[in-house]
Amino acid sequence: MTLVIFSAAVSAANSAIYASSRMLWSMAGDRFAPACFSRVSRNGVPVNAIMLTVVLALVSMLTRYISAQQFYLYLIASTGQVGCLAWIVIGWCQYRFRRAVNQGVYSRSLLRYRSPLFPWVAGFVVVTNIAIIIGTWFSRQGLLIMLIELLLMACIIASWFCFRPTLK
């Protein structure tokens, strides 16, 4: 009986992964998802879509070992971390853009707003948000959040090198 239940569970998981990955592959083909999910292997298998589906399935399995309330707190903390990451990118982009304008790379007519405290405000935004992210790592749930963030950052950096557009 255990073998029957196990094989039914594996079959259901396989069916769910197949359906989800093919849906992601189809959405990528219709440009509703990133193009990297529309690529298929030599055998016609959408490997990238399957890998993302499996990763999301494994994350959802964490709720078996972490209570729903605790998992919700992790998700909320991670969204706050993503917000901080967005502000780091905004501050860095402002710094790079204004520096390029000051060096004459871009025209001053592109500047619509004054930034009298440049580069201090951009630096303050970047440093403060980095401090918030690192400070969160020392909270009670911080170790898991830190590990997840470092894993995601490694994936983002790796995907940038793998999928960045080639300049002509």
N, C-alpha and C positions, 0 to 999 in steps of 0.2 A: 504494500500500500504506500509506503514511503517513496518507493521508486516512481509510482504513478503520480503522486503529488509533486515530486521534484521535477519530473519530466513535463508535467502540465505547467508548472511555474516557469521553467526555462523556455518552453514554447511560447507562453504568453509574453515573456520578456523579449524574446526574439521578434515576435510579431510587432510589439510596440516599438522596438528600435527600428525595425524595417519601415513601419508606417511613418514614424516621426522623421527619420532621415530622408525618406523619399519626399515627404512634404517639404522639408527644408530645401532639398535639391530642386524641387519644382518651383518653390518660391524664389530661389536664386536665379533660376532660368527665366522667370518673369520679372526679375529685377526688384523683388520685394525683400530680398535678403542679400548679403554680400556675395559678390561673384565667386569668391573662393569656394563657396559651397556648391556651385554648379559644375565644378570640375569632377571628372570621373577618372578612374584608373583605366588601364589597358583593357580590363575585363568589363568595363562599364559600371563599376561600383563607385558610388559617391563617398569616398573615404573620409573627406573632411566633414561632410554632413553626419556620417556615422559617428565619427570621433566626438563631435560636439554633443550629439544626442547621448552618447554613452557617458560623457563627463557630466551632463546635466542629470542623468539618471543616477549616477553615483552620488552627486550632491544631494539629490532628493532622498537617497538612502541614509544620509546622515541623520534624518529625523528618527530613524530606528534607535540610534544610540544617543541622541540629544533630544531632550524634551521639546515639544512644539514651542513652548514659551521661551526657552533658551535659544532655540533656533531663530525665532522671531527677533530676539535681541541682537543676535549676530547679523541678521539681515539688515536691521535698522542701523547698526554700527557701520556696516559695510557701505551703506548708501551715504552716510555722513563722510566716510573716508573718500568715496568717489567725488562728493562735492568739494572736498578739500583738494583733491587731485585736479579737478576742473579749475579751481581758482589758482593753483600753482601754474597750470598751463596758461591761463589768461595773463597772469602777472609776467611770466616769461615771454609770452608773445608781445605784450606791450613793451617790455624792455627791449627786445630785439628790434621791433618795428621802429620805435622812437630813436633808438641808437642808429639805425640805418637811415632814418630821415636826417638826423644830425650830421651824419657822415656824407650826405648828399646822394645816397643811393636812390632814395625816393623824393619826390617833390614835397615841399612844405604844404602845398595846397591839399594834400591828402589828410592833413591834420584838421579835424573839425572841432576838437575839444582841446583846451589847454590842460597841461599837466605840469603845474608850477613846481612840484616837488620831485620831478623825474631826476634820477632813477630811484629815489628813496622809497616812493610808494610801491613801485613794482617789487623792489627787493624786500620790503616789509611784508607784502602779500605772500611772496614765495616762502620766506623764512618762517612767518607765523603759521602758515598752513602746514609746512613740514613739521614744525614743533607740535601742532595739534595731532597730526597723524602719529608721530612717534610717542607723544604723551598718551595716546589711546592704547598703545601697546602695553603700557604698564598698569592698565586696569585689570579687573578680575578676569574678564574674557579676552584680554589683550593678546595672549600668546597665540590663540587660534586665529584671531583676526590678523595678527602679524604674519603668520604662516600663509594664510589665504592670500593676503595682499602681496607678499613676496612671490608666491606662485603665480598670481595673476600678472604681476609686473613682468616676470620672466616670460610668460606666455605672450604678453603684448610686445615686448622687445623682440622676441624670437619671430613673431608674426610680422613685425615691421621689416625685419631683414628678409623674411621669406616672401612676403607679398607686396613689398613697396613697388610703386610703379617705376618702370625704367624711363629715364629721361632721354629724349632724342636729341 
